[in-house]
């Protein structure tokens, strides 16, 4: 399992020639609770400041949602822009986004962030890889996220499987990931153990390649 931050953009295996159906950005509610951290990026030695923030969808269908924003200091002044991230959010669901400093630098002066919806649309195709039987449970003072990665495609591929862990107050703590190779029409179990004090968790699929 990789403990570093996963920088992901969810991409479908196939692209449609039809333009995507745009969704009202007001259907996405961004949590005011954010976590600002500086840590390694994609398992490399590079460290950068990033923000973990939850977004809830009020839509009746799955949406591809993109967030963006800025890091701010204690006075509210902008100290650096954040890179956009896109994730699929199921109808009525929640996802934890990780928005990274655009210059991949550390900002010790950053204490918060202003985050907004950059865009949302209805995916033209269903996700070819998904988590089935996803669940979270407590184990010795930590939350555990587990489930089955299912590849519905006729081709083998790789999926970035992500977990998000929150504390008792609902604040994001970490968002570890693992890159899982999986064959066509194969199911593989996946499991993540959260940090001490984690009380809730989710598990979902990020970037997919074939």
DOTORMI-178143 format. One line per 8 residues: number of its first residue (from 1); their letters; for each residue x, y, z of C-alpha. Coordinates in Angstrom, 2 decimals. Example, Ala and Ser with C-alpha at 12.3 -4.5 7.8 and 13.67 -1.06 7.14 Angstrom:
# residues 2
1 = as = 12.30,-4.50,7.80 ~ 13.67,-1.06,7.14 $
# end
This chain:
# residues 210
1 = xxxxxxxx = 0.00,0.00,0.00 ~ 1.27,3.48,-0.76 ~ 0.89,5.96,2.06 ~ 1.73,8.94,-0.10 ~ -0.88,11.14,-1.67 ~ -2.61,9.82,-4.77 ~ -2.84,12.39,-7.55 ~ -5.66,11.03,-9.64 $
9 = xxxxxxxx = -7.87,11.97,-12.53 ~ -10.65,9.51,-13.24 ~ -10.72,8.66,-16.92 ~ -13.05,6.33,-18.77 ~ -11.62,3.55,-20.88 ~ -13.55,4.81,-23.88 ~ -14.31,8.31,-25.06 ~ -17.60,9.28,-26.61 $
17 = xxxxxxxx = -17.89,11.66,-29.56 ~ -20.94,13.17,-27.89 ~ -20.31,16.21,-25.66 ~ -20.83,15.47,-21.96 ~ -24.06,16.53,-20.32 ~ -23.16,19.37,-17.96 ~ -24.54,19.37,-14.44 ~ -25.36,22.31,-12.19 $
25 = xxxxxxxx = -22.32,22.96,-9.95 ~ -24.76,23.85,-7.18 ~ -25.51,20.13,-6.89 ~ -22.07,19.72,-5.30 ~ -21.63,20.75,-1.66 ~ -18.03,21.28,-0.54 ~ -17.33,20.70,3.13 ~ -16.00,23.69,5.11 $
33 = xxxxxxxx = -13.73,21.24,6.98 ~ -10.36,20.97,5.25 ~ -7.06,19.35,6.19 ~ -3.83,21.03,5.09 ~ -0.78,18.74,4.98 ~ 2.71,18.64,3.52 ~ 3.86,15.17,2.51 ~ 5.39,13.13,-0.31 $
41 = xxxxxxxx = 3.59,13.03,-3.65 ~ 2.98,9.81,-5.61 ~ 5.49,7.89,-3.53 ~ 8.39,10.09,-4.66 ~ 10.79,12.13,-2.55 ~ 9.04,15.32,-3.62 ~ 7.04,16.96,-0.83 ~ 4.26,19.45,-1.42 $
49 = xxxxxxxx = 1.43,21.01,0.49 ~ -2.02,19.67,-0.31 ~ -5.58,19.93,0.92 ~ -7.97,17.10,1.72 ~ -11.62,18.11,1.41 ~ -14.93,16.30,1.05 ~ -17.54,16.99,-1.61 ~ -21.13,15.71,-1.47 $
57 = xxxxxxxx = -23.31,15.27,-4.53 ~ -27.03,16.01,-4.41 ~ -27.52,14.75,-7.97 ~ -29.75,11.83,-8.85 ~ -27.07,10.34,-11.09 ~ -23.32,9.77,-11.00 ~ -21.26,12.85,-11.83 ~ -17.69,13.56,-12.80 $
65 = xxxxxxxx = -16.74,16.49,-10.58 ~ -13.71,18.77,-10.74 ~ -12.62,20.94,-7.82 ~ -10.02,23.68,-7.69 ~ -8.94,26.37,-5.27 ~ -6.16,28.24,-3.47 ~ -4.11,27.75,-0.32 ~ -4.51,30.60,2.16 $
73 = xxxxxxxx = -2.63,31.74,5.26 ~ -4.01,32.76,8.64 ~ -5.00,36.20,7.34 ~ -6.89,34.75,4.38 ~ -4.29,35.81,1.86 ~ -3.65,33.46,-1.07 ~ -0.25,31.76,-0.87 ~ -0.55,29.47,-3.88 $
81 = xxxxxxxx = -3.02,27.96,-6.37 ~ -4.08,24.32,-6.13 ~ -4.16,21.83,-8.97 ~ -7.55,20.64,-10.14 ~ -8.70,17.11,-9.37 ~ -11.60,15.18,-10.92 ~ -13.41,12.25,-9.35 ~ -16.58,10.30,-10.07 $
89 = xxxxxxxx = -19.12,10.85,-7.31 ~ -22.08,8.43,-7.17 ~ -25.62,9.75,-6.88 ~ -26.04,11.18,-3.40 ~ -22.47,10.16,-2.55 ~ -19.33,11.70,-1.09 ~ -15.70,11.69,-2.15 ~ -12.55,13.06,-0.54 $
97 = xxxxxxxx = -10.51,15.20,-2.93 ~ -6.78,15.90,-2.69 ~ -5.84,19.26,-4.18 ~ -2.08,19.79,-4.45 ~ -0.05,22.97,-4.62 ~ 0.30,23.77,-8.31 ~ 4.08,24.27,-8.07 ~ 4.54,21.08,-6.02 $
105 = xxxxxxxx = 6.09,23.08,-3.20 ~ 5.69,23.13,0.55 ~ 3.84,26.08,2.09 ~ 4.32,26.07,5.88 ~ 2.42,29.36,6.04 ~ -0.74,27.78,4.61 ~ -3.43,27.14,7.21 ~ -6.50,26.64,5.04 $
113 = xxxxxxxx = -7.93,26.75,1.56 ~ -10.70,28.18,-0.56 ~ -12.15,25.41,-2.68 ~ -14.86,25.59,-5.34 ~ -16.42,23.50,-8.10 ~ -14.66,23.95,-11.45 ~ -17.16,21.80,-13.33 ~ -19.44,18.77,-13.24 $
121 = xxxxxxxx = -20.94,16.53,-15.89 ~ -22.68,13.20,-16.37 ~ -20.14,10.57,-17.57 ~ -20.96,9.23,-21.03 ~ -20.16,5.65,-19.97 ~ -20.33,3.66,-16.77 ~ -17.08,3.04,-14.93 ~ -15.38,-0.15,-16.16 $
129 = xxxxxxxx = -13.75,-0.74,-12.77 ~ -15.63,-0.44,-9.51 ~ -15.59,-1.36,-5.84 ~ -18.14,-4.00,-4.84 ~ -19.05,-4.93,-1.26 ~ -17.18,-1.92,0.10 ~ -17.34,-1.58,3.85 ~ -15.60,0.09,6.79 $
137 = xxxxxxxx = -15.11,-1.20,10.31 ~ -13.15,-0.46,13.48 ~ -10.06,-2.44,14.45 ~ -7.95,-1.58,17.52 ~ -8.59,2.14,17.41 ~ -8.31,2.47,13.64 ~ -10.80,2.43,10.79 ~ -10.37,-0.20,8.09 $
145 = xxxxxxxx = -11.71,0.12,4.55 ~ -12.14,-3.04,2.47 ~ -13.93,-4.24,-0.63 ~ -13.58,-6.01,-3.96 ~ -12.15,-4.36,-7.06 ~ -14.15,-5.57,-10.06 ~ -12.98,-5.19,-13.65 ~ -16.04,-5.30,-15.90 $
153 = xxxxxxxx = -13.95,-4.74,-19.02 ~ -12.90,-7.31,-21.62 ~ -9.30,-6.11,-21.20 ~ -6.84,-6.29,-18.29 ~ -5.86,-2.99,-16.73 ~ -4.65,-1.02,-13.74 ~ -6.70,0.91,-11.22 ~ -5.70,3.41,-8.57 $
161 = xxxxxxxx = -7.71,2.28,-5.56 ~ -8.08,5.01,-2.95 ~ -9.20,5.07,0.67 ~ -10.08,8.13,2.71 ~ -10.00,8.18,6.51 ~ -11.68,10.65,8.85 ~ -11.47,11.34,12.58 ~ -14.34,11.39,15.06 $
169 = xxxxxxxx = -15.26,14.95,14.03 ~ -15.43,14.06,10.34 ~ -12.16,15.78,9.43 ~ -10.12,14.10,6.68 ~ -6.93,12.51,8.02 ~ -5.27,10.63,5.15 ~ -5.99,9.42,1.62 ~ -3.71,6.45,0.86 $
177 = xxxxxxxx = -3.83,4.55,-2.42 ~ -2.59,1.46,-4.19 ~ -2.13,0.70,-7.90 ~ -3.80,-2.65,-8.59 ~ -3.23,-4.69,-11.74 ~ -6.28,-6.76,-12.60 ~ -7.30,-9.09,-15.42 ~ -10.40,-8.87,-17.59 $
185 = xxxxxxxx = -13.59,-9.79,-15.71 ~ -11.56,-10.44,-12.54 ~ -12.35,-9.51,-8.94 ~ -9.61,-8.75,-6.41 ~ -9.93,-7.93,-2.72 ~ -8.45,-4.65,-1.48 ~ -7.95,-3.39,2.06 ~ -6.57,-0.26,3.75 $
193 = xxxxxxxx = -5.88,0.34,7.45 ~ -6.27,3.91,8.66 ~ -4.13,5.88,11.10 ~ -4.67,5.76,14.88 ~ -7.78,7.73,15.79 ~ -9.51,7.23,12.45 ~ -13.22,6.58,12.91 ~ -14.68,6.32,9.42 $
201 = xxxxxxxx = -13.48,5.39,5.94 ~ -14.39,5.06,2.30 ~ -12.83,3.09,-0.54 ~ -13.20,3.97,-4.22 ~ -11.54,3.82,-7.64 ~ -9.50,6.67,-9.10 ~ -7.49,6.60,-12.31 ~ -8.00,3.59,-14.60 $
209 = xx = -5.77,2.54,-17.52 ~ -5.96,-0.39,-19.96 $
# end
